[in-house]
Amino acid sequence: MNDAKLRYCEHLRRFSDQLIQLQAPIKILDAIKWPRELEQQFFDAGARQLPPVNKAFYDNLPLPFDTHTTQRALKSLKQDIQKTLGKDDELGKLLVANVDQYRLVIDMLGHRGTPQFGKLSKVLYGSASNKLHGDRHTLRQLGDRLSYIFSLPAAAHMNKQHPKEIDAASAVEHLGSRLGRYFHSDEMRVRLSDGIVSDAAVGGDTVKINSKAMFSKADLNVYEVHEGWVHVGTTLNGRAQPHATWLSVGSPRVAAAQEGLAVLLEMLTLSSTPGRARRISDRVAAVDMAENGADFIEVYRYFRDQNLSKKDSYRVTQRVFRGGMVAGGSCFTKDISYVRGYVENVNFIRSAIAAGIPELIPMLFLGKLAIEDIPTLYLAYREGILTGPRYLPPMFDDYSGLYAWFGFASGLGNINLKGVQRHFQRQFRCLPNVEPMFHTVEDTEFDAPAE
């Protein structure tokens, strides 16, 4: 490495480390989470009263950093990056994009419980009314189609095959053993937590398991690949970078790539279940309803009418209204990232294969990144500024199988699905007790993700 490149890499590392330090106390989910007791209070009131969450509620949850001081420091960092690396430097642009994101996050958190929170959330994460790249359908339309597919009678039958019989302590032991083997060169932890609302969550190199939850074997399979291989894996891969250490932390602009990749891994490893897939799809409908003015009770009742349990209906609704306004019109839109990101990851992989550059595919695991960052990051990798990902799932380490899988999937996408369904429906009608399971071709047909 010549002297000029060495100095460049030193600057890159310095700016990366500064960004990591500044963003460390900015924990979005901690700043908007609701206490667990609100759930029981909601049910005790017959699910007829809005949760007592408003601006005053959030004002009593002080942020663990001084907003003005942090804003000034981030602004100064942006100016330093542009002055030192130049405004046209490609890696510098990615750093600045992340700096700008954290400045917007601080502004969003400063408006918890107000209409401005929802407006800024749309800027950071997008809206359920957004259209997929190159397609006429909105995320809400795709989410509704997926929710329907994952609520068909066959899906309900499959969900019964996954009873929750594993306690939290056993879940920690089993998951810790699996992930310990996968992350062979790094320290990572799986531990019990009383401070999370969801059943599992990730913080840096730690997978947190809700101490009060019960789990199925399918749940642990999902957590292994979703929380472990993707979220922890990209954290550790980012930390292993010699210069671009900012890839170990994620601003909202990376949410779709991260969550979509995690969902894709669930599918590729056959770890997901129809119930799990439906919960992910339902989140898009919840965001869309809240964005359009539905209040907490209306969204909750919508999911109850869709035959979701009381607990699941509350949880999917609560995820969307945290930080926003329970009266509707302002919500946390991050939950569109799962469906949106899944489509974008699938289309990225298909496009990389079609373009004859499948070597871009493992770059998805380089760290916390947005898919549109990959060409720039790949060039930096080729120049020796970045190192390849240390931890790669098997199908991304040797992506020849992935190539074949997506190749067959693309080829099958041209088959007339309506004709195929009619053919097999005629055969299935001779079977006992299946007539109620049939649905019209128009109801069940599902287009492949848009290019």
C-alpha positions in Angstrom: 0.0 0.0 0.0 1.5 3.3 -1.1 1.7 6.3 1.2 -1.3 8.1 -0.2 -3.5 5.1 0.1 -2.2 4.5 3.6 -3.1 8.0 4.7 -6.5 7.7 3.1 -7.2 4.4 5.0 -6.0 6.1 8.2 -8.5 8.9 7.7 -11.3 6.4 6.9 -10.6 4.5 10.1 -10.6 7.7 12.2 -13.9 8.9 10.7 -15.4 5.5 11.1 -14.4 5.2 14.8 -15.7 8.7 15.4 -19.1 7.9 13.9 -19.3 4.7 15.9 -18.6 6.6 19.1 -21.2 9.3 18.4 -24.0 6.9 17.4 -23.5 4.5 20.3 -26.0 6.2 22.7 -28.6 6.7 19.9 -30.7 3.6 20.5 -34.0 4.0 18.6 -35.9 1.1 20.0 -35.0 1.8 23.6 -36.1 5.4 23.1 -39.6 4.4 22.0 -40.4 1.1 23.7 -43.5 0.7 25.9 -43.4 -0.9 29.3 -44.6 -4.5 29.3 -47.5 -3.8 31.7 -49.3 -1.7 29.2 -50.3 -4.9 27.4 -52.1 -6.3 30.4 -53.7 -3.0 31.1 -55.1 -2.9 27.6 -56.7 -6.3 27.9 -57.9 -5.6 31.5 -59.8 -2.6 29.9 -61.4 -4.9 27.4 -59.3 -3.7 24.5 -61.5 -0.6 24.4 -59.2 2.1 25.6 -56.2 3.6 23.8 -52.9 2.9 25.6 -51.9 5.9 27.8 -49.0 6.8 25.5 -48.6 10.4 24.4 -46.0 13.2 24.1 -45.9 13.6 27.9 -45.2 9.9 28.2 -42.2 10.1 26.0 -41.0 13.4 27.7 -40.7 11.3 30.8 -38.3 9.0 29.0 -35.2 11.1 28.6 -32.7 10.3 25.9 -29.3 9.1 27.1 -27.5 11.8 25.2 -27.6 15.6 24.7 -29.3 16.2 21.4 -27.8 19.6 20.7 -24.3 18.5 21.5 -24.5 15.3 19.5 -26.0 17.2 16.5 -23.1 19.6 16.5 -20.6 16.8 16.7 -22.2 15.0 13.8 -22.3 18.1 11.7 -18.6 18.7 12.5 -17.8 15.1 11.5 -19.6 15.5 8.2 -17.6 18.7 7.4 -14.4 17.0 8.4 -15.1 14.0 6.1 -15.9 16.2 3.1 -12.9 18.5 3.7 -10.4 15.7 4.1 -11.7 13.0 1.7 -13.4 15.4 -0.7 -17.1 15.7 -1.5 -16.8 13.3 -4.4 -15.0 10.5 -2.6 -17.3 7.5 -2.9 -16.6 5.9 0.5 -16.8 9.4 2.0 -20.3 9.8 0.5 -21.4 6.6 2.3 -20.0 7.8 5.6 -21.8 11.2 5.1 -25.0 9.4 4.3 -24.9 7.6 7.6 -24.0 10.8 9.5 -27.0 12.5 7.9 -29.2 9.6 8.9 -28.2 9.8 12.6 -29.0 13.6 12.5 -32.5 12.8 11.3 -32.9 10.1 13.9 -32.1 12.6 16.7 -34.7 14.9 15.2 -37.2 12.1 15.0 -36.7 11.0 18.6 -37.0 14.7 19.7 -40.6 14.6 18.3 -41.8 11.4 19.9 -45.6 11.4 20.3 -46.2 14.0 17.6 -47.0 14.1 13.9 -43.4 15.1 13.1 -42.2 11.7 14.4 -44.2 9.9 11.7 -43.1 12.3 9.0 -39.4 11.7 9.8 -39.9 8.0 10.1 -41.1 7.9 6.5 -38.0 9.8 5.4 -35.8 7.3 7.2 -37.6 4.0 6.5 -40.1 4.7 3.8 -43.9 4.3 3.7 -46.3 1.4 3.1 -47.6 3.4 0.1 -44.2 3.3 -1.6 -44.0 1.3 -4.7 -41.4 -1.5 -5.2 -38.5 -0.6 -7.5 -39.6 -0.9 -11.1 -43.1 -2.2 -10.2 -46.6 -0.7 -10.1 -47.5 -2.4 -6.8 -47.2 -0.8 -3.4 -45.7 -2.4 -0.3 -49.2 -2.6 1.2 -50.5 -4.5 -1.8 -47.7 -7.0 -1.6 -48.1 -7.3 2.2 -51.8 -8.0 1.8 -51.2 -10.7 -0.8 -48.6 -12.4 1.3 -50.8 -12.2 4.4 -53.6 -13.9 2.5 -51.4 -16.7 1.3 -50.0 -17.3 4.8 -53.5 -17.5 6.3 -54.9 -20.1 4.0 -56.3 -23.3 5.8 -53.1 -25.3 4.9 -51.0 -22.7 6.7 -53.1 -22.9 9.8 -52.7 -26.7 9.8 -48.9 -26.3 9.5 -48.7 -23.9 12.4 -50.0 -26.5 14.8 -46.9 -28.5 14.1 -44.7 -26.1 16.0 -45.8 -26.1 19.7 -43.9 -23.7 22.1 -42.5 -26.2 24.6 -39.0 -24.8 25.2 -38.4 -22.4 28.1 -36.2 -19.4 27.8 -33.2 -20.8 29.7 -33.2 -23.9 27.5 -33.5 -21.7 24.4 -30.4 -19.7 25.5 -28.4 -22.9 26.0 -29.4 -24.5 22.6 -29.0 -21.3 20.6 -25.8 -20.4 22.3 -24.3 -23.7 21.4 -25.3 -23.4 17.8 -24.1 -19.9 17.3 -20.9 -20.6 19.2 -19.9 -23.1 16.5 -20.8 -20.8 13.7 -18.9 -17.8 15.1 -15.7 -19.7 15.5 -13.3 -16.8 15.7 -15.2 -14.2 17.8 -16.9 -13.8 21.2 -20.7 -13.5 21.0 -23.3 -14.1 23.6 -26.9 -15.4 23.9 -28.4 -14.3 27.2 -31.7 -13.9 29.0 -33.3 -10.5 29.1 -36.2 -9.0 31.0 -35.9 -5.7 29.2 -37.2 -6.6 25.7 -40.9 -6.7 24.5 -40.3 -9.1 21.6 -39.3 -12.7 22.1 -35.8 -12.2 20.8 -33.6 -9.2 19.8 -30.0 -8.4 18.9 -27.8 -5.8 20.4 -24.3 -5.7 18.8 -22.8 -9.1 19.3 -25.5 -10.3 21.7 -28.7 -12.2 21.1 -31.2 -11.4 23.8 -33.9 -13.9 24.7 -37.1 -12.8 26.5 -36.9 -14.6 29.9 -40.8 -14.8 30.1 -41.4 -16.4 26.7 -41.7 -20.0 25.5 -40.3 -21.2 22.2 -40.7 -23.8 19.5 -37.9 -25.6 17.7 -38.9 -23.6 14.7 -38.4 -20.4 16.6 -34.8 -21.3 17.5 -34.2 -22.2 13.8 -35.4 -18.7 12.8 -33.3 -17.0 15.5 -30.2 -18.9 14.5 -30.2 -17.6 11.0 -32.1 -14.3 11.4 -30.6 -12.9 14.6 -27.4 -14.8 14.4 -26.1 -15.4 10.9 -27.4 -12.0 9.6 -27.6 -9.4 12.4 -24.7 -10.6 14.6 -22.8 -11.8 11.6 -22.8 -8.5 9.8 -21.9 -6.8 13.0 -18.8 -8.9 13.5 -17.9 -8.7 9.8 -18.0 -4.9 10.0 -15.9 -4.9 13.2 -13.3 -7.0 11.3 -12.8 -4.3 8.7 -9.4 -2.7 9.1 -10.5 0.7 8.0 -14.3 0.9 7.3 -15.4 0.0 10.9 -18.6 2.0 10.4 -19.9 -1.1 8.7 -20.4 -2.7 12.2 -23.3 -0.3 13.0 -26.5 0.4 11.2 -28.4 3.6 10.6 -32.0 3.3 9.3 -30.8 3.4 5.7 -29.6 -0.2 6.1 -32.7 -1.6 7.7 -34.3 -2.9 4.6 -31.2 -4.7 3.4 -30.6 -6.2 6.9 -34.1 -7.3 7.7 -34.8 -8.5 4.1 -31.6 -10.5 4.1 -32.6 -12.1 7.4 -36.0 -13.0 6.1 -34.3 -14.4 2.9 -32.1 -16.6 5.1 -35.2 -17.9 6.9 -36.6 -19.0 3.5 -33.3 -20.4 2.1 -32.8 -22.6 5.2 -36.5 -23.6 5.4 -36.5 -22.2 8.9 -39.6 -20.0 8.7 -43.2 -21.1 9.2 -46.5 -19.8 7.7 -47.3 -18.2 11.1 -43.9 -16.4 11.2 -44.2 -15.3 7.6 -47.7 -14.0 8.2 -46.6 -11.9 11.2 -43.9 -10.3 9.0 -46.4 -9.6 6.2 -49.1 -8.2 8.5 -46.8 -5.5 9.7 -47.1 -3.7 6.4 -50.9 -3.5 6.7 -50.5 -2.2 10.3 -48.1 0.6 9.1 -50.4 1.5 6.2 -53.5 1.8 8.4 -51.7 3.9 11.1 -50.2 6.1 8.4 -53.7 6.8 7.1 -55.2 7.7 10.5 -56.4 4.5 12.0 -56.0 4.5 15.8 -54.5 1.7 18.0 -57.8 0.1 18.7 -58.9 0.1 15.0 -55.6 -1.6 13.9 -55.8 -4.1 16.8 -59.4 -5.0 15.9 -58.5 -5.4 12.2 -56.0 -8.2 13.1 -58.5 -9.8 15.5 -61.0 -9.9 12.6 -58.2 -11.6 10.6 -58.2 -14.4 13.2 -54.9 -13.4 14.9 -54.8 -14.1 18.6 -55.2 -11.3 21.1 -51.5 -11.4 21.9 -50.3 -11.4 18.3 -52.8 -8.6 17.4 -51.5 -6.4 20.2 -47.9 -7.1 19.5 -48.0 -6.2 15.7 -50.1 -3.1 16.5 -47.8 -2.0 19.4 -44.7 -2.3 17.2 -46.1 0.2 14.7 -47.5 2.8 17.2 -44.4 3.0 19.4 -42.9 6.5 19.1 -45.9 7.8 17.2 -49.5 8.7 18.2 -51.9 6.0 19.4 -54.7 8.2 17.9 -53.2 7.5 14.4 -51.6 9.5 11.7 -48.0 9.2 13.0 -46.3 5.9 13.4 -43.0 4.0 13.3 -42.6 2.7 9.8 -39.6 0.5 10.2 -41.7 -2.7 9.9 -42.1 -2.3 6.2 -38.4 -3.1 5.9 -38.9 -6.9 6.2 -41.1 -7.3 3.1 -39.4 -4.4 1.1 -35.9 -5.7 2.0 -36.8 -9.3 1.1 -37.9 -8.2 -2.4 -34.8 -6.0 -2.9 -32.4 -8.7 -1.8 -34.0 -11.3 -4.1 -33.9 -8.9 -7.0 -30.3 -7.8 -6.3 -29.2 -11.5 -6.3 -31.1 -12.2 -9.5 -29.7 -9.1 -11.2 -26.1 -9.9 -10.1 -26.5 -13.3 -11.7 -28.1 -12.0 -14.9 -25.4 -9.3 -15.2 -22.6 -12.0 -14.9 -21.2 -10.7 -11.6 -22.3 -13.2 -9.0 -19.2 -12.3 -6.9 -21.2 -9.3 -5.7 -23.6 -11.6 -3.8 -21.4 -12.3 -0.8 -20.9 -8.5 -0.3 -24.4 -8.5 1.2 -22.7 -9.8 4.4 -19.8 -7.3 4.4 -21.4 -5.4 7.2 -24.4 -3.1 7.9 -25.0 -1.6 4.5 -27.7 -0.5 2.0 -27.9 -2.6 -1.2 -27.1 0.5 -3.3 -23.8 0.7 -1.4 -22.5 -2.6 -2.8 -20.9 -1.5 -6.0 -18.8 1.2 -4.2 -17.9 -1.3 -1.4 -17.0 -4.0 -3.9 -14.5 -1.6 -5.7 -13.0 -0.7 -2.4 -12.7 -4.5 -1.6 -10.9 -5.0 -5.0 -8.5 -2.2 -4.1 -7.6 -3.8 -0.8 -9.3 -1.1 1.3 -11.9 -3.5 2.6 -11.7 -7.2 3.5 -14.2 -9.8 2.6 -16.8 -11.0 5.1 -15.4 -13.3 7.8 -18.7 -15.1 8.4 -20.8 -16.2 5.5 -23.7 -18.7 5.5 -22.8 -21.8 3.4 -25.0 -20.9 0.5 -23.3 -17.5 0.2 -19.8 -18.8 0.7 -20.2 -21.2 -2.2 -22.9 -19.4 -4.2 -23.0 -21.9 -7.1 -26.0 -23.6 -5.5 -27.6 -20.2 -5.0 -27.0 -19.5 -8.7 -28.8 -22.7 -9.6 -31.7 -22.1 -7.2 -32.4 -18.6 -8.5 -31.9 -19.7 -12.1 -34.6 -22.4 -11.7 -36.8 -19.9 -9.9 -36.5 -17.3 -12.7 -37.2 -19.9 -15.3 -40.3 -21.1 -13.5 -41.6 -17.6 -13.2 -42.6 -17.7 -16.9 -44.9 -20.7 -16.4 -48.7 -20.0 -16.6 -49.5 -20.5 -13.0 -53.3 -20.3 -13.6 -53.2 -23.3 -16.0 -51.0 -25.3 -13.6 -53.4 -24.7 -10.7 -56.4 -25.7 -12.7 -54.7 -28.9 -13.7 -53.9 -29.9 -10.2 -57.2 -28.7 -8.7 -59.0 -31.2 -11.0 -56.7 -34.0 -9.6 -57.1 -32.9 -6.0 -60.9 -32.9 -6.1 -61.0 -36.7 -5.8 -59.4 -36.5 -2.3 -61.7 -36.6 0.7 -62.3 -33.4 2.8 -60.3 -31.1 0.6 -63.1 -29.2 -1.2 -63.2 -26.4 1.5 -59.5 -25.9 1.0 -59.9 -24.7 -2.6 -59.7 -21.1 -3.5 -60.0 -19.3 -6.9 -56.9 -19.0 -9.0 -57.2 -15.3 -8.9 -57.1 -15.3 -5.1 -54.1 -17.5 -4.8 -51.9 -16.6 -7.7 -48.9 -14.7 -6.6 -46.5 -12.9 -9.0 -42.8 -13.2 -8.5 -41.0 -10.2 -6.9 -40.6 -7.3 -9.4 -37.4 -6.7 -11.1 
